[in-house]
Amino acid sequence: MDTVLKIAKNAKAAAPFIASAGTMVKDAALAAIGQNLIRFTDKIISANKDDIKRSRESGISGTLLDRLLLDEGRIKKISSSIDQVKEMKDPVGSVIFGYNLPNGLMLKNIRSPLGVIGIIYEARPNVTVDAAVLCLKAGSSVILRGSSHALCTNKVLADIMRQAVKDSGLPPDIIQIIPTAEREDADALMQLRDYVDVLIPRGGSQLINSVVLNSKVPVIETGIGNCHIYIDNKLDGIDTQNIKDIVINSKTQRPSVCNAVEKLLVHKDIAEKILPEVLVSLKKHNVVIKGCAIARQIYPEAVAAKNDDWYEEYLDLVIAVKIVKNIQEAVEHINKYSSHHTESIITSDYKNSLYFTQSCDSSTVFVNASTRFTDGGEFGLGAEIGISTQKLHWRGPMSLEQLTTNKFIVFGNGQVRK
């Protein structure tokens, strides 16, 4: 607790320095971080090997081991991604709106830093760099708390970044990492409302729910993706191959990410005609298919879906299928079971597409497109800290601009309120 409190106090003290730093100063620090990552590649790889060895012995999956791994190529990619953040427009100080009041006051509303941002995240060590550089460019201090699997790697990465920041003339405490994997330290960070302005958890549902339930610091929820595709009964001009392409891409291109589709809803009027071809194509991609009772009558190879399946984010080659009687039932099902991340409708009917996009209570809703496009880079927003699934502050991909808040600046010449 004492260590975490000291880190938070230091972050709070350093926040005004990065908040007032100009774009050129911040970009110079980012450049220095990118150079240091290349310069100390061997040191990073050495620490990462220790993490890999320890994690392998603990029995984590091959998928998680791959996400944990850093080699020379991946470090170069992380370093080059910092250049993308440098090229992004600095949001701090940009005017959202402004006007002169009748009493002569000159008012403007500008983007300003959040202050101190805490990031609690799981195995991927690239998040350590991504989160730090985005927060730096957005003018905020950052406190990083990664998982036990990447502890050695994360501490080395943080040291390298802190040295680069210091060499650039900024306080190194604008980037700090909690140097343990103890649950108590994460819990302590969640209580420090006086020093930490916002917490952003990145990871699975268990991590995010824990932070939301236990934190006294305001939380921006990101990441959980129980995403849906609904195949409507209005399909004029949309052939089965189009439908298969969207479903297969949404499920199989990268099944372990939050914008992969997890559930397929199909209108009862076209289910017998469309569904078998779609599911056969999914099976060819090694997708395990679960289904409601009607779906299993149409496709007997499907495993029976339980009620918990409709809530689950599989992050794997698994999909659950439900037959619905109409678009209203599809939307009701989505709003009940979805994580409010991404949904998509396949339809040729304008009214149905409008109803679906207006009625689905999710951060992103597509018409006739793959769910995999929910991404800051794909949306032209640049690098992102995550996908926000809540309503306050922001929904959808959170990039630089979304890592800021706003403030009013008002100039006068002696006005007093009457």
PENORFEN-V271806 format. One line per field, one symbol per residue. ss: DSSP state (a for helix, b for strand, c for the rest). psi: psi as a letter, one per 40 degrees, with the letter a starting at -180 (. if undefined). A space follows every 10 residues. Layout:
ss->???
psi->???
This chain:
ss->caaaaaaaaa aaaaaaaaac ccaaaaaaaa aaaaaaaaac aaaaaaaaaa aaaaaaaacc caaaaaaacc caaaaaaaaa aaaaaaaccc ccccbbbbbb cccccbbbbb bbbccbbbbb bccccaaaaa aaaaaaaccc bbbbbccaaa aaaaaaaaaa aaaaaaaccc caaabbbccc ccaaaaaaaa accccccbbb bbccaaaaaa aaaaccccbb bbccccbbbb bcccccccca aaaaaaaaaa aacccccccc bbbbbbbaaa aaaaaaaaaa aaaacccbbb bcaaaaaacc ccbbccaaaa accccccbbb bbbbccaaaa aaaaaaaccc cbbbbbccca aaaaaaaaac cccbbbbccc aaaccccccc cccccbbbcc cccccbbbcc aaabbbbbbb bccccccc
psi->dddddddddd dddeddddde hidddddddd dddddddddf dddddddddd dddddddefi idddddddhh addddddddd ddddddeihh dheihdiiih ideehhhihi hiidchhhhh iadheddddd dddddddefi ihhhgaiddf dddddddddd dddddddeei hdeehihhei ehddddddde egdedhdihh hhaidddddd dddehehhhh hidhggiihh hiehfhehid dddddddddd dedgeeieei idihhhhdde dddddddddd ddddefhhhi iiddddddgd eiihhidddd eihdfigiih hhhididddd ddddddeief chiihhiehd dddddddddh gidhhihfii eeeghdddee eaiieahhei didiiahhad deeiaiihhh hifeiih.
